[in-house]
Amino acid sequence: MTTGPDLSAPRREGFDAAYDQVRGDSDIQFSASFAKPPEPPPEWWGDVTRWLGEVLEPVVRVLAAAWPVLSKLLLVALVIGVAALAWVILAPYIADWRERRAAAVPDWVPDQAVARQLLEEADALAAQGRFDEAAHLLLYRSIEDIAAKRPELLRPSTTAREIGAFEALSARASSAFGIIAGHVEASFFARRPLDRSAWDSSREAYRAFALDGG
């Protein structure tokens, strides 16, 4: 901070004296002072920038030429990323909804009167030694019953083995269905006629499931 002219110094009369006194004060700046211009960068820095320009110029040209295609690829990648993120966020809610929906749908259990009638018909075939037909009747009628009560489970191409593995069926239903289907498939595809033991196994699996509480 400047202190101004020394008012205690001897004073000359008039304007000239006052002017000379102010000009003689070293604390007052009368000429402009400019900052020192920056020093030019070293020569090696110029060489580096020129080299980068030469290297990057072809890359920039290629990117500019490929931008119409590249922009579409970036858009596709963005859509896939958003979809993946949405799936990660929504997957737990979807799984929970499926579990609640499956729990709300009743399990397949044959009507007991229908089950008894079916066993009577199958026993009549077995009494004649027609064990293959008896086991096949249990399987065929069971598939018909599932189709009537749980039509959403079946497709025209669904196999008996696939039905036995349905998660929508209870463990007891899957076990019974798997035993019967196994015997029928062995008879049909392997051409091995069922004996009394195989028939008894199929019959007991169906009876235990259908008539002992499902």
Phi, psi and omega in degrees: 000129180283149182259356181084176181294153179282104184286347181274349180289157179301138186249137173266145183286142172095176184293318182299320180295318180294321180296313180299324182291319178293317180295333180278355179279116182288346180280351181256129181265126181249349180238148181291144179239121183255146178294152179291127180300146181296153179284144178297148180298157180294160184297325182295329178293322176296320178298319180295314181296321177296321179294318178298319178299317180295324181285317187279338183301314177296324179296316179298320179296317179297315179297320179296320180289326183269000186301320178304317179284318182297323180295323177293319178296320178295322178295318178298316180298322178295317179296317179297318179297318178295318179296318179296319179296318178297321179295317179300321182286319188270342185305315179298323180290322178295317179297319179295320179296320179295320180295317180293325179292318179295323180291331182282340181272127182295149179288158177281122175221124180295148173295135187296322178296319178294321180296318179295318179297320179295318180295323178298316180295318180292321178297324179297321177292318181295326180297337178267007181081011182266065186293324179299313181294324180295314180292320178297324178297317177300317182292313184297315180293325178295318178296319177299319181294318178296318180298326180283323185266329180228065185297337182289346183278334191253147171234162181303331183268001183292131179266165180296322180295322178295321179297319180296339181263004180300131176290338181289342178271149178291166180298321180293319179295316180297320180296311180298315182295320180296320180295312181296314181297322179298316179294318182293319179295320178298321180290319187279314186270320181273354180058038176253108180301140180286143175258183182301321182297316180294320178294315179300323178295316179295315182297315182293324178298316180291316183297316182297324180283312189281330187246354180251031175102355177070000000 
